[in-house]
Amino acid sequence: MTKEEFEKFSASQSALRDYMDFRDTNAFMHEARVLFSTYANPVCSKIFKVIPMIDTNYSFVEIIGDEEFARDLKPRYTNLDSEFIFINGTLRIISKDVWGKSIEIDVSAI
């Protein structure tokens, strides 16, 4: 892992920690409005169950979605292959969908 990759990895883990600390319930499975967009065009905006987790070697967000979600999106996004950013109570995940297209996912606890 290069220095730049390590810094992004660490910043993503910090962003996830900030999201989990923002509300008491964010540290466990909770419901959140999840907005998926590709190239700034909204694809899906629904309420799903979200599980954030910080482990020793990596961090991840698991999203329990429906059939529409599962068709194009992965159920788990990690800081190994995605970038997490925390902005005003919202966790933004920058990653790729199952087809390899760039996506942004905004997770806001309700």
DSSP file with accessible surface (Angstrom, degrees, kcal/mol):
  #  RESIDUE AA STRUCTURE BP1 BP2  ACC     N-H-->O    O-->H-N    N-H-->O    O-->H-N    TCO  KAPPA ALPHA  PHI   PSI    X-CA   Y-CA   Z-CA
    1    1 A M              0   0  142      0, 0.0     2,-0.0     0, 0.0     0, 0.0   0.000 360.0 360.0 360.0 127.3    0.0    0.0    0.0
    2    2 A T     >  -     0   0   77      1,-0.1     4,-2.6     4,-0.0     5,-0.2  -0.249 360.0-106.1 -73.6 168.1    1.4    3.4   -1.0
    3    3 A K  H  > S+     0   0  161      1,-0.2     4,-2.4     2,-0.2     5,-0.2   0.906 122.3  50.3 -61.6 -42.0    1.5    6.3    1.3
    4    4 A E  H  > S+     0   0  146      2,-0.2     4,-2.2     1,-0.2    -1,-0.2   0.916 111.2  48.0 -63.8 -43.5   -1.3    8.0   -0.6
    5    5 A E  H  > S+     0   0  108      1,-0.2     4,-2.5     2,-0.2    -2,-0.2   0.903 111.6  50.9 -63.4 -40.1   -3.4    4.8   -0.4
    6    6 A F  H  X S+     0   0  114     -4,-2.6     4,-2.8     2,-0.2    -2,-0.2   0.905 109.2  50.4 -65.1 -40.2   -2.7    4.5    3.3
    7    7 A E  H  X S+     0   0  104     -4,-2.4     4,-2.6     2,-0.2    -2,-0.2   0.909 112.5  46.5 -65.0 -40.5   -3.8    8.1    3.9
    8    8 A K  H  X S+     0   0  100     -4,-2.2     4,-2.4     2,-0.2    76,-0.3   0.917 112.2  51.3 -66.1 -41.5   -7.0    7.6    2.0
    9    9 A F  H  X S+     0   0   27     -4,-2.5     4,-2.0     2,-0.2    -2,-0.2   0.939 113.8  43.9 -58.4 -48.7   -7.6    4.3    3.9
   10   10 A S  H  X S+     0   0   42     -4,-2.8     4,-2.4     2,-0.2    -2,-0.2   0.908 112.7  51.1 -67.1 -41.4   -7.0    6.1    7.3
   11   11 A A  H  X S+     0   0   60     -4,-2.6     4,-2.4     1,-0.2    -1,-0.2   0.895 109.7  51.3 -64.4 -37.7   -9.2    9.1    6.3
   12   12 A S  H  X S+     0   0    1     -4,-2.4     4,-2.4     2,-0.2    -1,-0.2   0.911 109.1  50.0 -65.6 -41.2  -12.0    6.8    5.3
   13   13 A Q  H  X S+     0   0   49     -4,-2.0     4,-2.3     1,-0.2    -2,-0.2   0.920 111.3  49.2 -64.7 -39.7  -11.8    5.0    8.6
   14   14 A S  H  X S+     0   0   69     -4,-2.4     4,-2.6     2,-0.2    -2,-0.2   0.898 109.4  52.4 -64.7 -39.9  -11.9    8.4   10.4
   15   15 A A  H  X S+     0   0    8     -4,-2.4     4,-2.2    69,-0.3    -2,-0.2   0.912 109.8  48.5 -63.4 -41.6  -14.9    9.5    8.4
   16   16 A L  H  X S+     0   0    0     -4,-2.4     4,-2.6     2,-0.2    -2,-0.2   0.919 110.7  51.0 -65.3 -41.0  -16.8    6.3    9.3
   17   17 A R  H  X S+     0   0  101     -4,-2.3     4,-2.3     1,-0.2    -2,-0.2   0.925 109.2  51.5 -61.1 -42.5  -15.9    6.8   13.0
   18   18 A D  H  X S+     0   0   82     -4,-2.6     4,-1.1     1,-0.2    -1,-0.2   0.909 110.6  48.6 -61.3 -41.5  -17.3   10.4   12.7
   19   19 A Y  H  X S+     0   0    1     -4,-2.2     4,-0.7     1,-0.2     3,-0.5   0.931 111.9  48.5 -63.5 -44.9  -20.5    9.1   11.2
   20   20 A M  H  < S+     0   0   14     -4,-2.6     7,-0.4     1,-0.2     3,-0.3   0.857 114.8  45.6 -65.4 -33.1  -20.9    6.4   13.9
   21   21 A D  H  < S+     0   0  101     -4,-2.3    -1,-0.2    -5,-0.2    -2,-0.2   0.641  93.1  80.4 -83.2 -15.4  -20.2    9.0   16.6
   22   22 A F  H  < S+     0   0  115     -4,-1.1     2,-0.3    -3,-0.5    -1,-0.2   0.875 109.4  12.8 -61.5 -39.3  -22.6   11.6   15.1
   23   23 A R  S >< S-     0   0  105     -4,-0.7     3,-1.1    -3,-0.3     4,-0.4  -0.994  75.4-125.2-134.9 146.4  -25.6    9.8   16.6
   24   24 A D  G >  S+     0   0  150     -2,-0.3     3,-1.0     1,-0.3     4,-0.1   0.885 111.9  50.8 -56.8 -40.3  -25.7    7.1   19.3
   25   25 A T  G >  S+     0   0   80      1,-0.2     3,-1.4     2,-0.1    -1,-0.3   0.668  91.6  77.1 -76.0 -14.5  -27.7    4.8   17.0
   26   26 A N  G <  S+     0   0    0     -3,-1.1    -1,-0.2    -6,-0.3    -2,-0.2   0.705  82.7  66.9 -68.7 -18.4  -25.4    5.2   14.1
   27   27 A A  G <  S+     0   0   30     -3,-1.0    -1,-0.3    -4,-0.4     2,-0.2   0.595 106.4  40.9 -79.6  -8.6  -22.9    2.8   15.6
   28   28 A F  S <  S-     0   0  145     -3,-1.4    22,-0.1    -4,-0.1     2,-0.1  -0.648 113.0 -55.2-125.0-178.4  -25.3   -0.1   15.3
   29   29 A M  S    S+     0   0  103     -2,-0.2     2,-0.3    22,-0.1    22,-0.2  -0.425  72.8 157.0 -59.9 130.6  -27.7   -1.4   12.6
   30   30 A H  E     -A   50   0A  16     20,-2.1    20,-3.1    -4,-0.1     2,-0.4  -0.960  44.9 -97.0-151.0 165.4  -30.0    1.4   11.9
   31   31 A E  E     +A   49   0A  96     -2,-0.3    79,-1.9    18,-0.2     2,-0.3  -0.723  45.1 171.5 -88.2 141.0  -32.4    2.8    9.2
   32   32 A A  E     -AB  48 109A   0     16,-2.4    16,-2.3    -2,-0.4     2,-0.5  -0.991  39.7-111.6-146.3 149.2  -31.0    5.4    6.9
   33   33 A R  E     -AB  47 108A 106     75,-2.9    75,-2.4    -2,-0.3     2,-0.5  -0.752  38.5-162.1 -78.5 125.5  -32.0    7.2    3.8
   34   34 A V  E     -AB  46 107A   0     12,-3.4    12,-1.9    -2,-0.5     2,-0.5  -0.961   8.1-169.8-118.7 118.7  -29.6    5.9    1.1
   35   35 A L  E     -AB  45 106A  51     71,-2.5    71,-2.7    -2,-0.5     2,-0.4  -0.949   3.0-166.1-111.7 121.9  -29.2    7.9   -2.1
   36   36 A F  E     +AB  44 105A   2      8,-3.0     7,-3.6    -2,-0.5     8,-1.4  -0.916  12.8 173.9-106.4 133.6  -27.3    6.3   -4.9
   37   37 A S  E     -AB  42 104A  11     67,-2.5    67,-2.5    -2,-0.4     2,-0.4  -0.991  21.2-156.8-140.2 148.9  -26.1    8.4   -7.8
   38   38 A T  E >  S-A   41   0A  28      3,-2.1     3,-2.3    -2,-0.3    65,-0.2  -0.996  85.5 -10.4-122.1 128.7  -24.0    7.9  -10.9
   39   39 A Y  T 3  S-     0   0  167     -2,-0.4    -1,-0.1     1,-0.3    64,-0.1   0.889 130.2 -56.3  50.4  43.1  -22.4   11.0  -12.5
   40   40 A A  T 3  S+     0   0   89      1,-0.2    -1,-0.3    -3,-0.1    63,-0.0   0.567 112.1 121.4  67.4  12.0  -24.5   13.2  -10.2
   41   41 A N  E <   -A   38   0A 104     -3,-2.3    -3,-2.1     0, 0.0    -1,-0.2  -0.922  67.3-122.4-104.6 118.8  -27.8   11.6  -11.5
   42   42 A P  E     +A   37   0A 100      0, 0.0    -5,-0.3     0, 0.0     3,-0.1  -0.329  32.7 174.2 -60.6 134.4  -29.9   10.1   -8.7
   43   43 A V  E     -     0   0A  75     -7,-3.6     2,-0.3     1,-0.4    -6,-0.2   0.747  65.5  -0.5-106.0 -41.7  -30.5    6.4   -9.3
   44   44 A C  E     -A   36   0A  10     -8,-1.4    -8,-3.0     2,-0.1    -1,-0.4  -0.989  50.5-175.9-154.7 136.6  -32.3    5.3   -6.2
   45   45 A S  E     +A   35   0A  59     -2,-0.3     2,-0.3   -10,-0.2   -10,-0.2  -0.890  32.8 134.5-138.7 105.7  -33.3    7.0   -2.9
   46   46 A K  E     -A   34   0A  64    -12,-1.9   -12,-3.4    -2,-0.4     2,-0.6  -0.914  56.3 -99.3-143.1 170.2  -34.8    4.6   -0.3
   47   47 A I  E     +A   33   0A  74     -2,-0.3     2,-0.3   -14,-0.2   -14,-0.2  -0.853  49.4 164.3 -97.8 123.1  -34.7    3.8    3.3
   48   48 A F  E     -A   32   0A  14    -16,-2.3   -16,-2.4    -2,-0.6     2,-0.4  -0.877  42.8 -97.9-129.9 165.6  -32.6    0.7    4.1
   49   49 A K  E     -AC  31  64A  88     15,-1.1    15,-2.9    -2,-0.3     2,-0.4  -0.707  41.6-163.4 -83.7 137.2  -31.0   -0.9    7.1
   50   50 A V  E     -AC  30  63A   1    -20,-3.1   -20,-2.1    -2,-0.4    13,-0.2  -0.973  12.7-166.2-128.1 136.9  -27.3    0.0    7.4
   51   51 A I  E     - C   0  62A  37     11,-2.9    11,-2.8    -2,-0.4     2,-0.3  -0.936   7.9-168.0-124.6 106.6  -24.6   -1.6    9.4
   52   52 A P  E     + C   0  61A   3      0, 0.0     2,-0.3     0, 0.0     9,-0.2  -0.718  11.5 179.0 -90.0 146.4  -21.3    0.3    9.9
   53   53 A M  E     - C   0  60A  85      7,-2.6     7,-2.8    -2,-0.3     2,-0.6  -0.979  22.5-159.4-150.5 134.2  -18.4   -1.5   11.3
   54   54 A I  E     + C   0  59A  38     -2,-0.3     5,-0.2     5,-0.2     2,-0.2  -0.972  23.2 179.7-112.7 118.3  -14.8   -0.7   12.1
   55   55 A D        -     0   0   80      3,-2.4    -2,-0.0    -2,-0.6     0, 0.0  -0.574  42.8 -95.5-108.8 177.2  -12.6   -3.7   12.4
   56   56 A T  S    S+     0   0  121     -2,-0.2     3,-0.1     1,-0.2    -1,-0.0   0.925 120.1  23.8 -61.4 -46.4   -8.8   -4.0   13.1
   57   57 A N  S    S+     0   0  127      1,-0.2     2,-0.3    -3,-0.0    -1,-0.2   0.621 131.2   0.8-101.2 -14.9   -7.7   -4.2    9.5
   58   58 A Y        -     0   0   62    -45,-0.0    -3,-2.4     2,-0.0     2,-0.3  -0.983  58.7-130.0-163.1 167.8  -10.5   -2.4    7.6
   59   59 A S  E     +C   54   0A   0     -2,-0.3    20,-2.1    -5,-0.2    21,-0.3  -0.902  26.0 179.6-123.0 154.4  -13.8   -0.7    7.9
   60   60 A F  E     -CD  53  78A  15     -7,-2.8    -7,-2.6    -2,-0.3     2,-0.4  -0.983  25.1-143.1-152.0 162.3  -17.1   -1.3    6.1
   61   61 A V  E     -CD  52  77A   1     16,-2.4    16,-2.4    -2,-0.3     2,-0.5  -0.999  18.6-159.6-125.2 123.8  -20.7   -0.3    5.6
   62   62 A E  E     -CD  51  76A  55    -11,-2.8   -11,-2.9    -2,-0.4     2,-0.5  -0.910   4.2-161.3-104.4 132.2  -23.2   -3.0    4.9
   63   63 A I  E     -C   50   0A   2     12,-2.8     2,-1.0    -2,-0.5   -13,-0.2  -0.967   8.8-151.8-117.5 121.7  -26.5   -2.0    3.3
   64   64 A I  E     +C   49   0A  79    -15,-2.9   -15,-1.1    -2,-0.5     2,-0.1  -0.817  35.9 167.3 -94.3 100.9  -29.4   -4.4    3.4
   65   65 A G        -     0   0   32     -2,-1.0     2,-0.1     1,-0.2   -17,-0.0  -0.313  32.0-105.2-107.1-171.5  -31.3   -3.4    0.3
   66   66 A D     >  -     0   0   57     -2,-0.1     4,-2.6     1,-0.0     5,-0.2  -0.266  50.6 -78.9-103.0-169.0  -34.2   -4.7   -1.8
   67   67 A E  H  > S+     0   0  174      2,-0.2     4,-1.5     1,-0.2    -2,-0.0   0.888 129.8  52.8 -63.1 -39.9  -34.2   -6.4   -5.3
   68   68 A E  H  > S+     0   0   70      1,-0.2     4,-0.7     2,-0.2     3,-0.2   0.928 112.2  46.4 -61.7 -41.9  -33.7   -3.1   -7.1
   69   69 A F  H >> S+     0   0    7      1,-0.2     4,-2.3     2,-0.2     3,-0.9   0.940 110.7  51.7 -62.6 -49.3  -30.7   -2.3   -4.9
   70   70 A A  H 3< S+     0   0   67     -4,-2.6    -1,-0.2     1,-0.2    -2,-0.2   0.741  97.2  69.2 -65.5 -22.6  -29.2   -5.8   -5.3
   71   71 A R  H 3< S+     0   0  147     -4,-1.5    -1,-0.2    -3,-0.2    -2,-0.2   0.886 122.1   6.9 -64.7 -37.8  -29.4   -5.7   -9.1
   72   72 A D  H << S+     0   0   46     -3,-0.9    26,-2.2    -4,-0.7    27,-0.4   0.566 117.5  68.3-122.2 -13.7  -26.7   -3.0   -9.5
   73   73 A L  S  < S-     0   0   16     -4,-2.3    24,-0.1    24,-0.2    -1,-0.0  -0.847  71.4-119.4-121.7 150.4  -25.1   -2.4   -6.1
   74   74 A K        -     0   0   47     -2,-0.3   -11,-0.1    22,-0.3     3,-0.1  -0.535  16.7-136.3 -80.4 149.7  -22.9   -4.3   -3.7
   75   75 A P  S    S+     0   0   82      0, 0.0   -12,-2.8     0, 0.0     2,-0.4   0.728  88.6  44.2 -78.7 -18.1  -24.2   -5.1   -0.2
   76   76 A R  E     -D   62   0A  95    -14,-0.2     2,-0.4   -16,-0.0   -14,-0.2  -0.988  59.6-172.9-134.6 133.1  -20.8   -4.2    1.4
   77   77 A Y  E     -D   61   0A   0    -16,-2.4   -16,-2.4    -2,-0.4     2,-0.3  -0.985  14.1-170.1-122.6 126.2  -18.4   -1.2    0.8
   78   78 A T  E >>  -D   60   0A  18     -2,-0.4     4,-1.2   -18,-0.2     3,-0.8  -0.752  36.5-117.1-113.2 163.6  -15.1   -1.2    2.5
   79   79 A N  T 34 S+     0   0    7    -20,-2.1   -67,-0.1    -2,-0.3   -19,-0.1   0.450 110.5  71.0 -79.1   3.7  -12.3    1.4    2.9
   80   80 A L  T 34 S+     0   0  108    -21,-0.3    -1,-0.2     1,-0.1   -71,-0.1   0.808 118.8  13.7 -81.0 -32.5  -10.1   -1.0    1.0
   81   81 A D  T <4 S+     0   0   88     -3,-0.8     2,-0.3   -72,-0.0    -2,-0.2   0.332 126.6  51.7-125.8   5.6  -12.0   -0.4   -2.3
   82   82 A S  S  < S-     0   0    9     -4,-1.2     2,-0.5    13,-0.1    13,-0.2  -0.931  70.8-126.3-138.8 161.8  -14.1    2.7   -1.5
   83   83 A E  E     -E   94   0A  64     11,-2.5    11,-2.9    -2,-0.3     2,-0.4  -0.947  20.6-156.6-112.3 130.2  -13.6    6.2   -0.1
   84   84 A F  E     -E   93   0A   4     -2,-0.5     2,-0.4   -76,-0.3   -69,-0.3  -0.898  11.8-179.5-106.3 135.9  -15.7    7.4    2.9
   85   85 A I  E     -E   92   0A  52      7,-2.6     7,-3.7    -2,-0.4     2,-0.5  -1.000  16.5-147.7-134.1 134.4  -16.3   11.1    3.5
   86   86 A F  E     +E   91   0A  53     -2,-0.4     2,-0.4     5,-0.2     5,-0.2  -0.907  22.6 170.6-106.1 121.9  -18.3   12.5    6.4
   87   87 A I  E >   -E   90   0A  77      3,-2.9     3,-2.1    -2,-0.5    -2,-0.0  -0.954  64.9 -33.9-135.8 114.2  -20.2   15.8    5.7
   88   88 A N  T 3  S-     0   0  155     -2,-0.4     3,-0.1     1,-0.3    -1,-0.1   0.858 125.5 -39.2  47.5  49.3  -22.7   17.3    8.1
   89   89 A G  T 3  S+     0   0    8      1,-0.2    20,-0.5    19,-0.0     2,-0.4   0.422 118.3 107.2  87.1  -3.7  -24.2   14.1    9.4
   90   90 A T  E <   -EF  87 108A  35     -3,-2.1    -3,-2.9    18,-0.1     2,-0.6  -0.918  59.6-145.2-113.0 134.3  -24.1   12.2    6.0
   91   91 A L  E     -EF  86 107A   0     16,-2.5    16,-2.7    -2,-0.4     2,-0.5  -0.864  16.0-159.7 -95.5 120.5  -21.6    9.5    5.1
   92   92 A R  E     -EF  85 106A  74     -7,-3.7    -7,-2.6    -2,-0.6     2,-0.5  -0.892   2.7-163.5-101.9 130.2  -20.6    9.7    1.4
   93   93 A I  E     -EF  84 105A   0     12,-3.0    12,-2.5    -2,-0.5     2,-0.6  -0.965   1.8-163.8-114.5 121.6  -19.2    6.5   -0.1
   94   94 A I  E     +EF  83 104A  54    -11,-2.9   -11,-2.5    -2,-0.5    10,-0.2  -0.930  40.5 112.8-106.3 119.8  -17.4    6.9   -3.4
   95   95 A S  E     - F   0 103A  10      8,-2.2     8,-2.4    -2,-0.6     2,-0.3  -0.686  60.8 -80.7-156.6-154.8  -17.0    3.5   -5.1
   96   96 A K  E     - F   0 102A 103      6,-0.3   -22,-0.3    -2,-0.2     6,-0.2  -0.956  33.1-126.7-130.8 149.9  -18.0    1.4   -8.0
   97   97 A D    >   -     0   0   11      4,-2.4     3,-1.9    -2,-0.3   -24,-0.2  -0.171  46.1 -83.6 -83.8-175.1  -21.2   -0.6   -8.6
   98   98 A V  T 3  S+     0   0   70    -26,-2.2   -25,-0.1     1,-0.3    -1,-0.1   0.710 131.2  54.1 -65.6 -16.8  -21.3   -4.3   -9.6
   99   99 A W  T 3  S-     0   0  163    -27,-0.4    -1,-0.3     2,-0.1   -26,-0.1   0.410 120.2-106.9 -95.2  -1.3  -20.7   -3.3  -13.2
  100  100 A G  S <  S+     0   0   43     -3,-1.9     2,-0.3     1,-0.3    -2,-0.1   0.525  73.1 139.5  89.8   5.4  -17.6   -1.3  -12.5
  101  101 A K        -     0   0  104      1,-0.1    -4,-2.4   -63,-0.0    -1,-0.3  -0.615  59.7-104.2 -84.2 144.8  -19.3    2.1  -13.0
  102  102 A S  E     + F   0  96A  52     -2,-0.3     2,-0.3    -6,-0.2   -63,-0.3  -0.424  47.5 174.2 -67.4 137.7  -18.4    5.0  -10.6
  103  103 A I  E     - F   0  95A   6     -8,-2.4    -8,-2.2   -65,-0.2     2,-0.4  -0.942  25.6-145.5-140.6 159.5  -21.1    5.7   -8.0
  104  104 A E  E     -BF  37  94A  73    -67,-2.5   -67,-2.5    -2,-0.3     2,-0.5  -0.994  13.6-164.1-124.3 137.1  -21.7    7.9   -5.0
  105  105 A I  E     -BF  36  93A   0    -12,-2.5   -12,-3.0    -2,-0.4     2,-0.5  -0.989   2.2-161.7-123.8 122.6  -23.7    6.7   -2.1
  106  106 A D  E     -BF  35  92A  25    -71,-2.7   -71,-2.5    -2,-0.5     2,-0.5  -0.936   6.5-167.3-105.5 124.6  -25.0    9.1    0.6
  107  107 A V  E     +BF  34  91A   0    -16,-2.7   -16,-2.5    -2,-0.5     2,-0.5  -0.958   9.1 175.3-115.2 119.1  -26.1    7.6    3.8
  108  108 A S  E     -BF  33  90A  38    -75,-2.4   -75,-2.9    -2,-0.5   -18,-0.1  -0.967  27.3-130.6-127.8 115.2  -28.1    9.7    6.3
  109  109 A A  E      B   32   0A  17    -20,-0.5   -77,-0.3    -2,-0.5   -83,-0.0  -0.287 360.0 360.0 -62.7 144.1  -29.5    8.2    9.4
  110  110 A I              0   0  102    -79,-1.9   -79,-0.2     0, 0.0    -1,-0.1  -0.734 360.0 360.0-112.5 360.0  -33.2    8.9   10.1
